[in-house]
Amino acid sequence: MSKQVKAILGGILFAAAITAAFFAYNMLLDRAYVPESIAEVQRDAQLAPDFTMEDELGNEIRLSDLRGKPVILNFWASWCPSCVVETTYFEALYREMEDDIHILKVNLIGSRGETRSHVDAFMREGGYTFPLFFDALQEGSRVYRVSQIPVTFFIDAEGYLLAHALGPVDGSILQAGLELIINE
């Protein structure tokens, strides 16, 4: 075989390998990992770390101000495929239990170019109605040591962190966490 033919075949094989890697990567993104269970935190743990976030109107809210009702705290971003997957489960739970629990979907504004206009468009396009909160100063993600998203924390009405789920949650994981924080 001539050098030219070898170069062409090498180029074709290289392009095929890149194409296969691209499709494999995108297939894996579509198959979001869902944890099979939540990791329970010891009950004698200290109160859930407190932090300040902003609501949709720019009002500051402290997590500790919400004691009295159980809290499901979720850190997410609209650019995160796994976060997008779990959003419908949070919406369903919010519509079912909005008066009984606080669902805090805390967006990591500023991460990877996340802006309020991106989030607003995401909410509008999905028809989501749950309230939004923003971790504009990254205070919440820092005190909760968020190293990947999504991550969800289950906090009882007294403010104790009882469980967390790393990765996207589905209805059964939300239900398991909810049972922990309501039946406590």
VMD Tcl script that builds the backbone (N, CA, C; Angstrom):
set m [mol new atoms 552]
animate dup $m
set s [atomselect $m all]
$s set {name element resname resid chain x y z} {
  {N N MET 1 A 0.843 -1.183 0.000}
  {CA C MET 1 A 0.000 0.000 0.000}
  {C C MET 1 A 0.880 1.235 0.000}
  {N N SER 2 A 0.434 2.208 -0.732}
  {CA C SER 2 A 1.205 3.444 -0.806}
  {C C SER 2 A 0.973 4.288 0.450}
  {N N LYS 3 A 1.860 5.235 0.665}
  {CA C LYS 3 A 1.752 6.132 1.810}
  {C C LYS 3 A 0.458 6.926 1.768}
  {N N GLN 4 A 0.065 7.319 0.585}
  {CA C GLN 4 A -1.147 8.124 0.431}
  {C C GLN 4 A -2.380 7.312 0.840}
  {N N VAL 5 A -2.458 6.046 0.451}
  {CA C VAL 5 A -3.587 5.197 0.793}
  {C C VAL 5 A -3.609 4.952 2.311}
  {N N LYS 6 A -2.412 4.714 2.874}
  {CA C LYS 6 A -2.327 4.516 4.320}
  {C C LYS 6 A -2.788 5.758 5.075}
  {N N ALA 7 A -2.411 6.914 4.599}
  {CA C ALA 7 A -2.817 8.164 5.242}
  {C C ALA 7 A -4.334 8.348 5.161}
  {N N ILE 8 A -4.907 8.036 4.026}
  {CA C ILE 8 A -6.356 8.163 3.854}
  {C C ILE 8 A -7.082 7.185 4.769}
  {N N LEU 9 A -6.630 5.924 4.799}
  {CA C LEU 9 A -7.252 4.929 5.673}
  {C C LEU 9 A -7.108 5.319 7.146}
  {N N GLY 10 A -5.946 5.816 7.514}
  {CA C GLY 10 A -5.733 6.278 8.891}
  {C C GLY 10 A -6.677 7.408 9.237}
  {N N GLY 11 A -6.859 8.336 8.337}
  {CA C GLY 11 A -7.773 9.453 8.558}
  {C C GLY 11 A -9.208 8.991 8.708}
  {N N ILE 12 A -9.601 8.023 7.878}
  {CA C ILE 12 A -10.959 7.494 7.952}
  {C C ILE 12 A -11.171 6.779 9.287}
  {N N LEU 13 A -10.202 5.958 9.690}
  {CA C LEU 13 A -10.307 5.254 10.970}
  {C C LEU 13 A -10.352 6.232 12.146}
  {N N PHE 14 A -9.536 7.275 12.079}
  {CA C PHE 14 A -9.532 8.283 13.138}
  {C C PHE 14 A -10.882 8.984 13.204}
  {N N ALA 15 A -11.433 9.375 12.066}
  {CA C ALA 15 A -12.737 10.042 12.020}
  {C C ALA 15 A -13.833 9.116 12.546}
  {N N ALA 16 A -13.757 7.827 12.218}
  {CA C ALA 16 A -14.749 6.862 12.693}
  {C C ALA 16 A -14.668 6.728 14.215}
  {N N ALA 17 A -13.453 6.694 14.755}
  {CA C ALA 17 A -13.282 6.581 16.201}
  {C C ALA 17 A -13.838 7.814 16.911}
  {N N ILE 18 A -13.570 8.994 16.391}
  {CA C ILE 18 A -14.088 10.239 16.981}
  {C C ILE 18 A -15.613 10.252 16.924}
  {N N THR 19 A -16.182 9.844 15.805}
  {CA C THR 19 A -17.634 9.816 15.647}
  {C C THR 19 A -18.258 8.831 16.636}
  {N N ALA 20 A -17.674 7.642 16.772}
  {CA C ALA 20 A -18.190 6.647 17.708}
  {C C ALA 20 A -18.118 7.172 19.144}
  {N N ALA 21 A -17.029 7.819 19.503}
  {CA C ALA 21 A -16.882 8.379 20.850}
  {C C ALA 21 A -17.932 9.457 21.104}
  {N N PHE 22 A -18.179 10.292 20.106}
  {CA C PHE 22 A -19.180 11.348 20.232}
  {C C PHE 22 A -20.565 10.760 20.504}
  {N N PHE 23 A -20.961 9.750 19.710}
  {CA C PHE 23 A -22.281 9.146 19.895}
  {C C PHE 23 A -22.380 8.389 21.212}
  {N N ALA 24 A -21.332 7.714 21.616}
  {CA C ALA 24 A -21.333 7.002 22.901}
  {C C ALA 24 A -21.481 7.991 24.054}
  {N N TYR 25 A -20.776 9.091 23.996}
  {CA C TYR 25 A -20.859 10.114 25.037}
  {C C TYR 25 A -22.277 10.662 25.139}
  {N N ASN 26 A -22.889 10.980 24.005}
  {CA C ASN 26 A -24.241 11.523 24.016}
  {C C ASN 26 A -25.267 10.504 24.484}
  {N N MET 27 A -25.055 9.215 24.193}
  {CA C MET 27 A -25.954 8.182 24.694}
  {C C MET 27 A -25.870 8.096 26.209}
  {N N LEU 28 A -24.668 8.208 26.752}
  {CA C LEU 28 A -24.499 8.159 28.200}
  {C C LEU 28 A -25.151 9.354 28.875}
  {N N LEU 29 A -25.112 10.513 28.235}
  {CA C LEU 29 A -25.783 11.690 28.803}
  {C C LEU 29 A -27.283 11.471 28.884}
  {N N ASP 30 A -27.846 10.772 27.896}
  {CA C ASP 30 A -29.283 10.530 27.884}
  {C C ASP 30 A -29.710 9.531 28.950}
  {N N ARG 31 A -28.793 8.694 29.388}
  {CA C ARG 31 A -29.095 7.714 30.422}
  {C C ARG 31 A -28.578 8.224 31.747}
  {N N ALA 32 A -29.340 9.090 32.346}
  {CA C ALA 32 A -28.906 9.695 33.601}
  {C C ALA 32 A -28.859 8.643 34.702}
  {N N TYR 33 A -27.835 8.722 35.513}
  {CA C TYR 33 A -27.712 7.836 36.661}
  {C C TYR 33 A -28.728 8.248 37.707}
  {N N VAL 34 A -29.490 7.304 38.192}
  {CA C VAL 34 A -30.443 7.559 39.265}
  {C C VAL 34 A -30.054 6.664 40.429}
  {N N PRO 35 A -29.786 7.243 41.589}
  {CA C PRO 35 A -29.403 6.413 42.730}
  {C C PRO 35 A -30.542 5.478 43.117}
  {N N GLU 36 A -30.201 4.297 43.605}
  {CA C GLU 36 A -31.221 3.336 44.000}
  {C C GLU 36 A -31.805 3.655 45.367}
  {N N SER 37 A -31.076 4.377 46.182}
  {CA C SER 37 A -31.581 4.735 47.498}
  {C C SER 37 A -30.892 6.008 47.963}
  {N N ILE 38 A -31.393 6.549 49.047}
  {CA C ILE 38 A -30.763 7.739 49.606}
  {C C ILE 38 A -29.809 7.323 50.707}
  {N N ALA 39 A -28.787 8.105 50.897}
  {CA C ALA 39 A -27.814 7.844 51.956}
  {C C ALA 39 A -28.291 8.542 53.213}
  {N N GLU 40 A -28.611 7.774 54.221}
  {CA C GLU 40 A -29.093 8.376 55.458}
  {C C GLU 40 A -27.940 8.963 56.253}
  {N N VAL 41 A -28.197 10.104 56.831}
  {CA C VAL 41 A -27.240 10.788 57.681}
  {C C VAL 41 A -27.625 10.477 59.125}
  {N N GLN 42 A -26.668 10.366 60.002}
  {CA C GLN 42 A -26.959 10.069 61.399}
  {C C GLN 42 A -27.863 11.137 61.998}
  {N N ARG 43 A -28.865 10.727 62.773}
  {CA C ARG 43 A -29.836 11.656 63.367}
  {C C ARG 43 A -29.189 12.599 64.379}
  {N N ASP 44 A -28.105 12.178 64.990}
  {CA C ASP 44 A -27.477 13.049 65.977}
  {C C ASP 44 A -26.569 14.100 65.339}
  {N N ALA 45 A -26.624 14.182 64.043}
  {CA C ALA 45 A -25.833 15.195 63.343}
  {C C ALA 45 A -26.333 16.588 63.724}
  {N N GLN 46 A -25.503 17.573 63.510}
  {CA C GLN 46 A -25.901 18.947 63.812}
  {C C GLN 46 A -26.986 19.416 62.856}
  {N N LEU 47 A -27.519 20.551 63.140}
  {CA C LEU 47 A -28.526 21.127 62.257}
  {C C LEU 47 A -27.956 21.283 60.851}
  {N N ALA 48 A -28.850 21.263 59.878}
  {CA C ALA 48 A -28.427 21.467 58.493}
  {C C ALA 48 A -27.701 22.804 58.393}
  {N N PRO 49 A -26.594 22.857 57.677}
  {CA C PRO 49 A -25.869 24.127 57.538}
  {C C PRO 49 A -26.777 25.221 56.983}
  {N N ASP 50 A -26.682 26.382 57.579}
  {CA C ASP 50 A -27.512 27.516 57.178}
  {C C ASP 50 A -26.797 28.313 56.098}
  {N N PHE 51 A -27.549 28.917 55.209}
  {CA C PHE 51 A -26.987 29.800 54.195}
  {C C PHE 51 A -28.078 30.723 53.675}
  {N N THR 52 A -27.662 31.753 52.986}
  {CA C THR 52 A -28.589 32.712 52.408}
  {C C THR 52 A -28.674 32.499 50.907}
  {N N MET 53 A -29.892 32.526 50.390}
  {CA C MET 53 A -30.146 32.409 48.953}
  {C C MET 53 A -31.081 33.540 48.562}
  {N N GLU 54 A -31.282 33.711 47.280}
  {CA C GLU 54 A -32.222 34.725 46.789}
  {C C GLU 54 A -33.407 34.037 46.144}
  {N N ASP 55 A -34.601 34.632 46.322}
  {CA C ASP 55 A -35.753 34.124 45.593}
  {C C ASP 55 A -35.817 34.795 44.227}
  {N N GLU 56 A -36.855 34.512 43.480}
  {CA C GLU 56 A -36.985 35.034 42.112}
  {C C GLU 56 A -37.046 36.559 42.047}
  {N N LEU 57 A -37.476 37.185 43.153}
  {CA C LEU 57 A -37.595 38.637 43.185}
  {C C LEU 57 A -36.348 39.318 43.738}
  {N N GLY 58 A -35.339 38.522 44.098}
  {CA C GLY 58 A -34.103 39.072 44.638}
  {C C GLY 58 A -34.105 39.228 46.150}
  {N N ASN 59 A -35.173 38.755 46.822}
  {CA C ASN 59 A -35.237 38.808 48.287}
  {C C ASN 59 A -34.313 37.752 48.878}
  {N N GLU 60 A -33.592 38.117 49.934}
  {CA C GLU 60 A -32.722 37.157 50.604}
  {C C GLU 60 A -33.538 36.295 51.560}
  {N N ILE 61 A -33.266 34.995 51.527}
  {CA C ILE 61 A -33.944 34.039 52.396}
  {C C ILE 61 A -32.879 33.146 53.009}
  {N N ARG 62 A -32.982 32.951 54.313}
  {CA C ARG 62 A -32.065 32.028 55.003}
  {C C ARG 62 A -32.763 30.677 55.140}
  {N N LEU 63 A -32.016 29.626 54.980}
  {CA C LEU 63 A -32.572 28.291 55.131}
  {C C LEU 63 A -33.211 28.132 56.514}
  {N N SER 64 A -32.560 28.649 57.536}
  {CA C SER 64 A -33.072 28.518 58.913}
  {C C SER 64 A -34.419 29.223 59.109}
  {N N ASP 65 A -34.749 30.187 58.256}
  {CA C ASP 65 A -36.040 30.872 58.351}
  {C C ASP 65 A -37.207 29.958 57.969}
  {N N LEU 66 A -36.907 28.830 57.357}
  {CA C LEU 66 A -37.950 27.948 56.842}
  {C C LEU 66 A -38.285 26.794 57.781}
  {N N ARG 67 A -37.716 26.806 58.982}
  {CA C ARG 67 A -38.021 25.740 59.939}
  {C C ARG 67 A -39.511 25.743 60.260}
  {N N GLY 68 A -40.008 24.575 60.598}
  {CA C GLY 68 A -41.439 24.424 60.854}
  {C C GLY 68 A -42.075 23.501 59.835}
  {N N LYS 69 A -41.455 23.400 58.658}
  {CA C LYS 69 A -41.885 22.469 57.616}
  {C C LYS 69 A -40.645 21.721 57.124}
  {N N PRO 70 A -40.817 20.465 56.720}
  {CA C PRO 70 A -39.692 19.746 56.124}
  {C C PRO 70 A -39.225 20.452 54.846}
  {N N VAL 71 A -37.943 20.263 54.525}
  {CA C VAL 71 A -37.336 20.910 53.363}
  {C C VAL 71 A -36.660 19.859 52.478}
  {N N ILE 72 A -36.913 19.961 51.196}
  {CA C ILE 72 A -36.129 19.204 50.216}
  {C C ILE 72 A -35.301 20.251 49.479}
  {N N LEU 73 A -33.995 20.181 49.671}
  {CA C LEU 73 A -33.049 21.157 49.130}
  {C C LEU 73 A -32.285 20.520 47.977}
  {N N ASN 74 A -32.394 21.119 46.804}
  {CA C ASN 74 A -31.767 20.561 45.609}
  {C C ASN 74 A -30.918 21.632 44.934}
  {N N PHE 75 A -29.656 21.314 44.669}
  {CA C PHE 75 A -28.774 22.206 43.909}
  {C C PHE 75 A -28.744 21.719 42.470}
  {N N TRP 76 A -28.920 22.651 41.522}
  {CA C TRP 76 A -29.048 22.273 40.121}
  {C C TRP 76 A -28.651 23.425 39.206}
  {N N ALA 77 A -28.607 23.144 37.899}
  {CA C ALA 77 A -28.400 24.165 36.865}
  {C C ALA 77 A -29.120 23.707 35.596}
  {N N SER 78 A -29.554 24.638 34.792}
  {CA C SER 78 A -30.313 24.290 33.589}
  {C C SER 78 A -29.445 23.667 32.500}
  {N N TRP 79 A -28.126 23.818 32.567}
  {CA C TRP 79 A -27.231 23.215 31.564}
  {C C TRP 79 A -26.902 21.760 31.895}
  {N N CYS 80 A -27.310 21.295 33.057}
  {CA C CYS 80 A -26.988 19.946 33.549}
  {C C CYS 80 A -28.040 18.945 33.070}
  {N N PRO 81 A -27.681 17.990 32.188}
  {CA C PRO 81 A -28.670 17.032 31.665}
  {C C PRO 81 A -29.365 16.226 32.760}
  {N N SER 82 A -28.635 15.803 33.776}
  {CA C SER 82 A -29.246 15.026 34.862}
  {C C SER 82 A -30.224 15.878 35.667}
  {N N CYS 83 A -29.904 17.159 35.821}
  {CA C CYS 83 A -30.802 18.076 36.536}
  {C C CYS 83 A -32.111 18.233 35.771}
  {N N VAL 84 A -32.006 18.295 34.459}
  {CA C VAL 84 A -33.191 18.436 33.611}
  {C C VAL 84 A -34.081 17.206 33.762}
  {N N VAL 85 A -33.460 16.020 33.778}
  {CA C VAL 85 A -34.207 14.764 33.896}
  {C C VAL 85 A -35.052 14.741 35.166}
  {N N GLU 86 A -34.493 15.176 36.289}
  {CA C GLU 86 A -35.206 15.065 37.564}
  {C C GLU 86 A -36.235 16.172 37.789}
  {N N THR 87 A -36.224 17.215 36.996}
  {CA C THR 87 A -37.078 18.373 37.231}
  {C C THR 87 A -38.558 18.028 37.223}
  {N N THR 88 A -38.989 17.127 36.367}
  {CA C THR 88 A -40.412 16.780 36.313}
  {C C THR 88 A -40.877 16.130 37.621}
  {N N TYR 89 A -39.989 15.382 38.281}
  {CA C TYR 89 A -40.350 14.762 39.563}
  {C C TYR 89 A -40.533 15.823 40.650}
  {N N PHE 90 A -39.669 16.837 40.632}
  {CA C PHE 90 A -39.814 17.918 41.610}
  {C C PHE 90 A -41.094 18.705 41.347}
  {N N GLU 91 A -41.412 18.925 40.088}
  {CA C GLU 91 A -42.632 19.653 39.742}
  {C C GLU 91 A -43.863 18.893 40.237}
  {N N ALA 92 A -43.892 17.585 40.015}
  {CA C ALA 92 A -45.034 16.773 40.459}
  {C C ALA 92 A -45.169 16.815 41.979}
  {N N LEU 93 A -44.049 16.694 42.683}
  {CA C LEU 93 A -44.086 16.741 44.145}
  {C C LEU 93 A -44.518 18.114 44.635}
  {N N TYR 94 A -44.045 19.156 43.989}
  {CA C TYR 94 A -44.438 20.516 44.372}
  {C C TYR 94 A -45.947 20.699 44.218}
  {N N ARG 95 A -46.489 20.263 43.106}
  {CA C ARG 95 A -47.932 20.425 42.882}
  {C C ARG 95 A -48.760 19.637 43.900}
  {N N GLU 96 A -48.223 18.493 44.325}
  {CA C GLU 96 A -48.937 17.650 45.275}
  {C C GLU 96 A -48.830 18.148 46.714}
  {N N MET 97 A -47.664 18.692 47.091}
  {CA C MET 97 A -47.411 18.967 48.510}
  {C C MET 97 A -46.933 20.383 48.811}
  {N N GLU 98 A -47.205 21.332 47.958}
  {CA C GLU 98 A -46.649 22.670 48.132}
  {C C GLU 98 A -46.992 23.328 49.469}
  {N N ASP 99 A -48.110 22.950 50.077}
  {CA C ASP 99 A -48.497 23.550 51.361}
  {C C ASP 99 A -47.865 22.848 52.557}
  {N N ASP 100 A -47.339 21.631 52.352}
  {CA C ASP 100 A -46.854 20.820 53.460}
  {C C ASP 100 A -45.338 20.797 53.616}
  {N N ILE 101 A -44.618 21.098 52.565}
  {CA C ILE 101 A -43.150 21.068 52.606}
  {C C ILE 101 A -42.596 22.243 51.816}
  {N N HIS 102 A -41.323 22.532 52.049}
  {CA C HIS 102 A -40.605 23.516 51.230}
  {C C HIS 102 A -39.747 22.738 50.231}
  {N N ILE 103 A -39.948 23.028 48.975}
  {CA C ILE 103 A -39.074 22.473 47.949}
  {C C ILE 103 A -38.196 23.618 47.476}
  {N N LEU 104 A -36.906 23.500 47.760}
  {CA C LEU 104 A -35.951 24.541 47.409}
  {C C LEU 104 A -35.082 24.059 46.255}
  {N N LYS 105 A -35.462 24.442 45.066}
  {CA C LYS 105 A -34.647 24.166 43.882}
  {C C LYS 105 A -33.706 25.365 43.765}
  {N N VAL 106 A -32.471 25.182 44.229}
  {CA C VAL 106 A -31.498 26.273 44.291}
  {C C VAL 106 A -30.582 26.184 43.077}
  {N N ASN 107 A -30.727 27.153 42.205}
  {CA C ASN 107 A -29.947 27.192 40.971}
  {C C ASN 107 A -28.564 27.774 41.231}
  {N N LEU 108 A -27.569 27.152 40.633}
  {CA C LEU 108 A -26.186 27.629 40.776}
  {C C LEU 108 A -25.897 28.673 39.707}
  {N N ILE 109 A -26.520 29.808 39.881}
  {CA C ILE 109 A -26.373 30.924 38.947}
  {C C ILE 109 A -24.891 31.286 38.830}
  {N N GLY 110 A -24.452 31.532 37.627}
  {CA C GLY 110 A -23.053 31.897 37.411}
  {C C GLY 110 A -22.156 30.719 37.086}
  {N N SER 111 A -22.599 29.496 37.374}
  {CA C SER 111 A -21.770 28.338 37.054}
  {C C SER 111 A -21.897 28.008 35.568}
  {N N ARG 112 A -20.772 27.860 34.921}
  {CA C ARG 112 A -20.721 27.537 33.484}
  {C C ARG 112 A -21.608 28.462 32.653}
  {N N GLY 113 A -21.642 29.719 33.024}
  {CA C GLY 113 A -22.400 30.699 32.242}
  {C C GLY 113 A -23.895 30.711 32.513}
  {N N GLU 114 A -24.341 30.023 33.571}
  {CA C GLU 114 A -25.772 30.005 33.914}
  {C C GLU 114 A -26.232 31.420 34.240}
  {N N THR 115 A -27.306 31.856 33.595}
  {CA C THR 115 A -27.871 33.177 33.846}
  {C C THR 115 A -29.352 33.042 34.179}
  {N N ARG 116 A -29.892 34.090 34.747}
  {CA C ARG 116 A -31.324 34.060 35.065}
  {C C ARG 116 A -32.165 33.940 33.799}
  {N N SER 117 A -31.707 34.522 32.712}
  {CA C SER 117 A -32.486 34.401 31.471}
  {C C SER 117 A -32.498 32.952 30.981}
  {N N HIS 118 A -31.386 32.210 31.152}
  {CA C HIS 118 A -31.379 30.780 30.807}
  {C C HIS 118 A -32.393 30.022 31.663}
  {N N VAL 119 A -32.372 30.321 32.950}
  {CA C VAL 119 A -33.261 29.633 33.885}
  {C C VAL 119 A -34.712 29.992 33.595}
  {N N ASP 120 A -34.991 31.268 33.362}
  {CA C ASP 120 A -36.359 31.700 33.042}
  {C C ASP 120 A -36.871 30.990 31.788}
  {N N ALA 121 A -36.031 30.892 30.770}
  {CA C ALA 121 A -36.422 30.214 29.529}
  {C C ALA 121 A -36.687 28.729 29.799}
  {N N PHE 122 A -35.826 28.102 30.586}
  {CA C PHE 122 A -35.993 26.695 30.931}
  {C C PHE 122 A -37.330 26.479 31.647}
  {N N MET 123 A -37.633 27.318 32.605}
  {CA C MET 123 A -38.876 27.197 33.369}
  {C C MET 123 A -40.096 27.410 32.475}
  {N N ARG 124 A -40.026 28.409 31.642}
  {CA C ARG 124 A -41.140 28.732 30.743}
  {C C ARG 124 A -41.381 27.593 29.760}
  {N N GLU 125 A -40.317 27.116 29.123}
  {CA C GLU 125 A -40.437 26.052 28.119}
  {C C GLU 125 A -40.948 24.749 28.731}
  {N N GLY 126 A -40.562 24.473 29.976}
  {CA C GLY 126 A -40.999 23.243 30.631}
  {C C GLY 126 A -42.346 23.355 31.325}
  {N N GLY 127 A -42.851 24.577 31.462}
  {CA C GLY 127 A -44.119 24.779 32.162}
  {C C GLY 127 A -44.017 24.525 33.658}
  {N N TYR 128 A -42.817 24.716 34.219}
  {CA C TYR 128 A -42.592 24.461 35.642}
  {C C TYR 128 A -43.100 25.620 36.484}
  {N N THR 129 A -43.671 25.275 37.644}
  {CA C THR 129 A -44.273 26.297 38.501}
  {C C THR 129 A -43.654 26.377 39.890}
  {N N PHE 130 A -42.751 25.461 40.235}
  {CA C PHE 130 A -42.142 25.508 41.563}
  {C C PHE 130 A -41.347 26.797 41.712}
  {N N PRO 131 A -41.232 27.310 42.942}
  {CA C PRO 131 A -40.479 28.551 43.135}
  {C C PRO 131 A -38.985 28.324 42.924}
  {N N LEU 132 A -38.328 29.340 42.437}
  {CA C LEU 132 A -36.888 29.273 42.184}
  {C C LEU 132 A -36.116 30.033 43.245}
  {N N PHE 133 A -34.938 29.515 43.517}
  {CA C PHE 133 A -34.006 30.173 44.419}
  {C C PHE 133 A -32.644 30.152 43.752}
  {N N PHE 134 A -31.816 31.127 44.108}
  {CA C PHE 134 A -30.517 31.267 43.449}
  {C C PHE 134 A -29.404 31.352 44.487}
  {N N ASP 135 A -28.333 30.642 44.206}
  {CA C ASP 135 A -27.132 30.653 45.058}
  {C C ASP 135 A -26.107 31.563 44.373}
  {N N ALA 136 A -26.446 32.830 44.300}
  {CA C ALA 136 A -25.645 33.785 43.534}
  {C C ALA 136 A -24.216 33.924 44.055}
  {N N LEU 137 A -24.023 33.821 45.355}
  {CA C LEU 137 A -22.691 33.966 45.943}
  {C C LEU 137 A -22.011 32.621 46.184}
  {N N GLN 138 A -22.663 31.539 45.740}
  {CA C GLN 138 A -22.152 30.169 45.917}
  {C C GLN 138 A -21.973 29.805 47.389}
  {N N GLU 139 A -22.687 30.480 48.268}
  {CA C GLU 139 A -22.594 30.207 49.701}
  {C C GLU 139 A -23.170 28.827 50.026}
  {N N GLY 140 A -24.347 28.528 49.485}
  {CA C GLY 140 A -24.979 27.241 49.755}
  {C C GLY 140 A -24.167 26.078 49.225}
  {N N SER 141 A -23.691 26.204 48.010}
  {CA C SER 141 A -22.901 25.104 47.436}
  {C C SER 141 A -21.590 24.915 48.196}
  {N N ARG 142 A -21.091 25.972 48.790}
  {CA C ARG 142 A -19.851 25.877 49.575}
  {C C ARG 142 A -20.114 25.173 50.913}
  {N N VAL 143 A -21.140 25.594 51.660}
  {CA C VAL 143 A -21.382 24.997 52.974}
  {C C VAL 143 A -21.907 23.565 52.866}
  {N N TYR 144 A -22.537 23.214 51.754}
  {CA C TYR 144 A -22.994 21.843 51.544}
  {C C TYR 144 A -21.973 21.003 50.762}
  {N N ARG 145 A -20.842 21.616 50.467}
  {CA C ARG 145 A -19.744 20.921 49.780}
  {C C ARG 145 A -20.213 20.245 48.493}
  {N N VAL 146 A -20.929 21.003 47.699}
  {CA C VAL 146 A -21.451 20.484 46.441}
  {C C VAL 146 A -20.305 20.382 45.445}
  {N N SER 147 A -19.975 19.154 45.074}
  {CA C SER 147 A -18.894 18.948 44.114}
  {C C SER 147 A -19.440 18.496 42.770}
  {N N GLN 148 A -20.679 18.057 42.745}
  {CA C GLN 148 A -21.343 17.717 41.493}
  {C C GLN 148 A -22.829 17.946 41.662}
  {N N ILE 149 A -23.486 18.175 40.548}
  {CA C ILE 149 A -24.929 18.367 40.581}
  {C C ILE 149 A -25.564 17.371 39.633}
  {N N PRO 150 A -26.816 17.028 39.893}
  {CA C PRO 150 A -27.644 17.485 40.997}
  {C C PRO 150 A -27.312 16.747 42.286}
  {N N VAL 151 A -27.660 17.376 43.378}
  {CA C VAL 151 A -27.575 16.766 44.700}
  {C C VAL 151 A -28.763 17.287 45.507}
  {N N THR 152 A -29.370 16.379 46.269}
  {CA C THR 152 A -30.586 16.703 47.004}
  {C C THR 152 A -30.407 16.346 48.475}
  {N N PHE 153 A -30.836 17.256 49.348}
  {CA C PHE 153 A -30.740 17.057 50.791}
  {C C PHE 153 A -32.144 17.054 51.380}
  {N N PHE 154 A -32.372 16.160 52.350}
  {CA C PHE 154 A -33.665 16.017 52.997}
  {C C PHE 154 A -33.526 16.474 54.445}
  {N N ILE 155 A -34.254 17.539 54.801}
  {CA C ILE 155 A -34.124 18.206 56.097}
  {C C ILE 155 A -35.484 18.186 56.792}
  {N N ASP 156 A -35.504 17.751 58.054}
  {CA C ASP 156 A -36.789 17.683 58.764}
  {C C ASP 156 A -37.253 19.069 59.199}
  {N N ALA 157 A -38.449 19.132 59.774}
  {CA C ALA 157 A -39.061 20.414 60.144}
  {C C ALA 157 A -38.280 21.160 61.218}
  {N N GLU 158 A -37.479 20.424 62.005}
  {CA C GLU 158 A -36.661 21.055 63.038}
  {C C GLU 158 A -35.328 21.554 62.495}
  {N N GLY 159 A -35.045 21.243 61.253}
  {CA C GLY 159 A -33.816 21.717 60.631}
  {C C GLY 159 A -32.672 20.730 60.631}
  {N N TYR 160 A -32.943 19.457 60.929}
  {CA C TYR 160 A -31.894 18.443 60.928}
  {C C TYR 160 A -31.783 17.773 59.558}
  {N N LEU 161 A -30.575 17.674 59.081}
  {CA C LEU 161 A -30.293 16.993 57.821}
  {C C LEU 161 A -30.366 15.493 58.077}
  {N N LEU 162 A -31.326 14.802 57.422}
  {CA C LEU 162 A -31.531 13.378 57.667}
  {C C LEU 162 A -31.017 12.497 56.544}
  {N N ALA 163 A -30.931 13.024 55.331}
  {CA C ALA 163 A -30.501 12.189 54.212}
  {C C ALA 163 A -30.099 13.067 53.046}
  {N N HIS 164 A -29.417 12.440 52.093}
  {CA C HIS 164 A -29.092 13.141 50.850}
  {C C HIS 164 A -29.022 12.134 49.711}
  {N N ALA 165 A -29.172 12.623 48.506}
  {CA C ALA 165 A -29.056 11.787 47.310}
  {C C ALA 165 A -28.136 12.507 46.338}
  {N N LEU 166 A -27.093 11.831 45.943}
  {CA C LEU 166 A -26.147 12.384 44.976}
  {C C LEU 166 A -26.526 11.853 43.602}
  {N N GLY 167 A -26.727 12.749 42.673}
  {CA C GLY 167 A -27.185 12.362 41.342}
  {C C GLY 167 A -28.660 12.681 41.206}
  {N N PRO 168 A -29.204 12.465 40.020}
  {CA C PRO 168 A -30.609 12.802 39.803}
  {C C PRO 168 A -31.527 11.878 40.591}
  {N N VAL 169 A -32.615 12.432 41.082}
  {CA C VAL 169 A -33.602 11.650 41.813}
  {C C VAL 169 A -34.817 11.395 40.927}
  {N N ASP 170 A -35.526 10.346 41.263}
  {CA C ASP 170 A -36.791 10.074 40.594}
  {C C ASP 170 A -37.889 10.093 41.656}
  {N N GLY 171 A -39.098 9.727 41.284}
  {CA C GLY 171 A -40.207 9.780 42.222}
  {C C GLY 171 A -40.017 8.894 43.437}
  {N N SER 172 A -39.422 7.705 43.254}
  {CA C SER 172 A -39.254 6.794 44.400}
  {C C SER 172 A -38.209 7.317 45.380}
  {N N ILE 173 A -37.157 7.938 44.895}
  {CA C ILE 173 A -36.142 8.504 45.783}
  {C C ILE 173 A -36.728 9.699 46.542}
  {N N LEU 174 A -37.458 10.542 45.839}
  {CA C LEU 174 A -38.098 11.676 46.518}
  {C C LEU 174 A -39.074 11.182 47.584}
  {N N GLN 175 A -39.825 10.142 47.272}
  {CA C GLN 175 A -40.789 9.598 48.222}
  {C C GLN 175 A -40.092 9.029 49.454}
  {N N ALA 176 A -38.990 8.315 49.250}
  {CA C ALA 176 A -38.220 7.746 50.377}
  {C C ALA 176 A -37.681 8.857 51.271}
  {N N GLY 177 A -37.134 9.898 50.674}
  {CA C GLY 177 A -36.619 11.024 51.452}
  {C C GLY 177 A -37.731 11.757 52.166}
  {N N LEU 178 A -38.834 11.918 51.494}
  {CA C LEU 178 A -39.994 12.592 52.071}
  {C C LEU 178 A -40.515 11.833 53.293}
  {N N GLU 179 A -40.580 10.512 53.192}
  {CA C GLU 179 A -41.042 9.708 54.322}
  {C C GLU 179 A -40.110 9.872 55.523}
  {N N LEU 180 A -38.834 9.988 55.278}
  {CA C LEU 180 A -37.871 10.200 56.372}
  {C C LEU 180 A -38.128 11.526 57.088}
  {N N ILE 181 A -38.316 12.579 56.320}
  {CA C ILE 181 A -38.410 13.903 56.941}
  {C C ILE 181 A -39.802 14.231 57.465}
  {N N ILE 182 A -40.813 13.568 56.974}
  {CA C ILE 182 A -42.171 13.805 57.468}
  {C C ILE 182 A -42.464 12.925 58.670}
  {N N ASN 183 A -41.990 11.690 58.647}
  {CA C ASN 183 A -42.291 10.747 59.727}
  {C C ASN 183 A -41.316 10.826 60.873}
  {N N GLU 184 A -40.418 11.774 60.850}
  {CA C GLU 184 A -39.393 11.890 61.890}
  {C C GLU 184 A -39.988 12.274 63.211}
}
mol reanalyze $m
mol bondsrecalc $m
mol representation Tube
mol addrep $m
